[in-house]
């Protein structure tokens, strides 16, 4: 075992940041844009020879120089990151790794959740974490021949989202609505969930679920060992589907409803993979054409809603969101005003 010390890397240390980027590149890894803590190990000449980072409850961007592999440096990096996470009261940890590295992380106390062969393995530090999650979901299982599911971020909840849910509700005995619970959006999870439940209160065959840590958004899916953006999207879609198939089995789900977004590269790839892969597991993929505004025939999207809020044109929301969403954003509630301020302070609120 080496006697090297693991050190925190401060954001202001541009020289070390460049050295870390060079190390990651040499090891075939792109530096992830979503990082909130980074550490490094240096040799006696102050060269970076190992590094690792965190983002939220995940460990990311871990690499060791090929000149120093076999010295136990990755063990030290992982141990340091785990200890750092524990110190900030984050105990349920996750990581994504190449299939070839899964056994190594298994020896360090991480357990496989799902894998996409030859692409990626999703792991956690709780042996029964995912199975416990599935067991809790199974408690909400209800009888019915046609059981559907949707996964929504709803940033914020629009008439487009409502149209999709209403269609699923009308065509099925029961609909499980999964609300992305990670807080990576301009509208916080608590408010997104509140607006979804209020906006669908007239539908009586819905069951709402928080996604927890197992269904993640495009915003925080790791890109650091994917060769390009398309590969990142495909890996995310395949991983999401691997998780979803297990969820569907626990709940008896036999269809998944998604909105069509012809202008979105991300959604286009995602929907294509879903329509190919879900039927292999006896799950129908129902791609629903997007709802349009009655006057302009423009597609209704959360991006359009955020843009209207950014421009201070709240009257535009009337044709874009349910009454409950409109009422929230035109209220004087502190939470509404805070979200409006956040959106107006964000340079780009249109997501593709």
N, C-alpha and C positions, 0 to 999 in steps of 0.2 A: 504494500500500500504506500502511495506517495505521501510526502509530508507537505504538499502544497496547501495553500489557504484559499478558501472560496471568499471572494469579496463582492460587495454590492457595487454595481455600476450606476453612477449618477447620470441623469439625462444630460447634464451640462458637459459631460466628459466626451467630447466629440471624437477625440483620438481613439479612445477605447471602442466607441461605437463603430468607427470605421474598421477597426481591427476585428471586431466581432462579426461585422458584415462580411469581411473577407474570409474569415474562418467558416462561416455558414455556407458561403458560396463554394468554397473549396470542398465542402462535404455534401454538396448538392442540395442545399437548403436555402430557401428565400426567407429573409427576415420578415416575420409577420408584422402587419401594421397594428395589430391589437396586442399590445404588451403593457403591463403596468408595473413590472419589476424585472430587472435583469441582473445576473451575477456572472462572474468570470473567475477563472483560475489563470494565473500568470506563471511563466517560468522565471528563472533567475535573471533573465535579460528583459523582463517586463513585457514579454510577448504573450498575447492571449492564446492559451492552448486548450481551453474548454469553456463552455458557456451554457447558460440555460435561462429561461424566462418564465414568467407567469402572466396569465390574464384571467381575472376573476378566479374561478375555481379550477382552472386548467393549468397544466405544465406545458410549456411550448419551447420551440427553437433550441433544443438541446443538442450539442455537438461537441466532439472531442477531436483535436488535431490528429491526423493519421500517424503523426510521428510519436504520439503519446498514448495511443490506444493499447489496452492491456495493462494499464497502470492503475486502474480503479478510479479514474477521474470522473466517469459518468456516475458511478455510485455516489461520489462526494457531491456532485452537482444536484442529483435527485434528492439526496438526504438534506442538503441545504434548502432546496426549494420547498420540500415538505415541511421542514421546521419553520420556514418563513410563513407558509400558509397557516400552520397551526397557531403561530404567534398572532396572526390577524383573525383568528377564530374561524378559519375555513377548514373544516375537517373532512368533508366529502370531496375528494379530488379526482380529476379526470385527466387523461392524456390521449393523444392521437399519435400513432406511430406507424411506420412501415411494417408490413407483415413479417419481414425478416428480423425485426427488433422486438416483436411481441414477447418472445420467451425471455429475453433479457429483462424486460420490465416486469414480467410475471415473477421472476426471481426476486424483484425488489418490492413485491407486495401489491402489484396491480393485477386486476382480474379482467378478462375479456368480456365485453358486453356484446358486441357484434363485430364482424369483419367483412370487408369487401375484398374478395380474393384478388391478390396481386395489386391492391391499391392501398388499403388503410385498415387499421384496427383501432377501435374505440375501447378504452379501458378505464377502470375506476379502482379506487383503493378499498372498496367494500365488496367482500366475496358474494354477498347476497343482495347487494344494492338494487340491481335491475330486477331480479326476481321478486324482491319485496315490493317494488313499484308495480309490477304486473299483478301481483296478488291483491294489492289495494284496488287497482283498476277492476279486477275481476269481481269485486264485491258490488260493483255498479251494473253488472251484466243483467240484462232484462230479456225476456222472451220476445221473439219476433222473427219472421222470415226474412225481412229486408232491414238490415242494420247498416247504417251509413256512418261515415266520419268525415269531419273537416278539420283542418289545422289552420288557424287564423292568427296573424299578428295584429291586424286591425289598428293601424297607426295613423289616424284613428278609425273608428267604426263608421263605415259609409253605407249608402244605399246599395252599392255594389255587393258588399259583404252580406247585407240583409237579403238581397235577391238570391244569392247563392244558398244561404241557409234556408230560406223559405222553399226553394225548389227541392232541396234535400228533404226537408220536413214533409212536404206534400207527397213525395214519391217513396217514402220509407216509413216503416213502423216506428223506428227509433233512430235518432241522430246523436252521435257523440261529438261534441264540439270541443276541440283541444285548443286552448289559448296559450300561445307562446309566452312563457312566464319569465324568461330572462329579460333584464332591463337594459336593452341595447337600442331602444327606440326613443324618439322625441317625446312620445306620449308614454308615461310610465305604465307598467303592467297593471297596477291597481286600478288605474283609470280606464285602461283598455278593457279590462275584464268587466268593470262596472257598466261601461257603455254598451258592451255586447249583451250582457244579461238584461239590461233595461230595454234595449232595442229589439230584443227577441222575446219579451215577456208574454206576447200573445200566442207563442208557439208552445204547445204542451208536451211535445215528444222529444225534447232536447235534454241531454245530460252534459253538463259542463265539466271540463277537466283542466287543471293546470298541467302544462307539459312537463314541468320540473326540469331537471338537467339533461333529459334524454332526447328531447327533440329541440334542436338548436336552430338559430336563424342564420341566414346567409351572412349577416353582419359579423358574426363571431366564429363562423366555421374556419378552421385553420387552413392557411394556404401555403405554409412554409416548405412543404416538400412536394408540392404539385408543380408541374413544369410550366403551366400557363393558366389563365383564368378559366378556360373551358374545362380543363382537367379538374380544377377546384370545384366547379359547379357539378360536374359529373360525379366526383367523389362524394360531395355533399348529398346529392340526390340518392345515390346508391346506398350510402350509409343511413340516411333518413328512412329509406324504404326497408332496409334490413331491420331497423328498430320498429318501424310501423307494422311490419308483417307479424312480429311477435305480439305487439299490442292488439292487432286485429284478432289474432288467435285467442287472446285472453277474453275478448269482449264479443266474439262472434260476428265481427264486422265483415261484411261482404261487398262493400263499395266505398270508394273515397271520392269526394267531390272537390274539384279544383276549378278555379277561374281561368279562362283563357286570357292570355296577354300577348297578342301577336307582336307588339313592339318591344317586348322584354326578352333580351337574350337569355337571362337567367331562367325566367319562367318557361321559355320555349324549350330549353334543354331539359329542364326539370320535368315538365309535362310529358315530353317525349319518352323519357326514361320510365316515368310512372306508367304510361300507357303500354309500354313494352313489358315491364317487369311484374306489375301487380296481377295481371291475369294468370301468370305462372303460379300464383298462390291462391287462385280462385277468388280474387278480389277485382271487382270491376272498377275501372278508372273512368269517372264521368267528368269530362271537360266541358264546362258551361260557358257559352259566349258571354262576354261582359255586358253588364247593363249600361245603357247610354242615357244621357240627359234627353228629356223629351223635346226641348227646344232646339238644341244644337246638334244632337246625335253624337256628341263627344262622349267617349268612354268615361265612366265614373271611376276614379281611382283615389286612393289615399294620398298619392302625390299631389293631385289637383287640389285636394282639400288643404293640405299643408301649404301649398303655394298661395291659395286664397287667404289663409290665415297670415302668412308671411307678409303679404301685400296689404293687410288690414281690411280686406274686402269680405267681412263676415257675412254680408247679405248673400254672397254667392253660395254659402253653405246650404241654403234652403233647398237647392236642387241637387245637393250632393250627399247629404247625410240624413239619417232619421231624426225625428223631432227631438228625441232624448239627447242625441249628440249636439244638435243645434242649440238646444236649451243650455247645455253645459258650457259650450264655448262662448255664448253670449251672456252668461251669468257673470256676477261679480265675485264668484267663488275664488278664493286665493289660489287654489290648485289650478283652476282654469286660466287665471291671469299669469301664473308662473309658466304654464305650458306655452301659452301664446308668446310670452316674452322669449322663451327658449327657441321656439320656431322662428320668430322674427330675427333672432340673433344668429341663426344658422345660415351659412352662405348658400348652400345648395340643399333644397328639400325635396328634389325630384330624384327618385331612385329608379334605376333601369335594371 
